[in-house]
């Protein structure tokens, strides 16, 4: 997804701001649970 496509999607559905989605080869995070994101993304 291009950055322009991402911006259009966020602009069309404000719930995505509160319900972020991160999808990658080895990861899928839905919603925002700060501890889970920190753990999966190795943030201290």
Protein Blocks (a to p, Z undefined) as FASTA:
>chain_A
ZZklmmmmmmmmmklmmmccdddfkbccedjdfklmmmmnopZZ
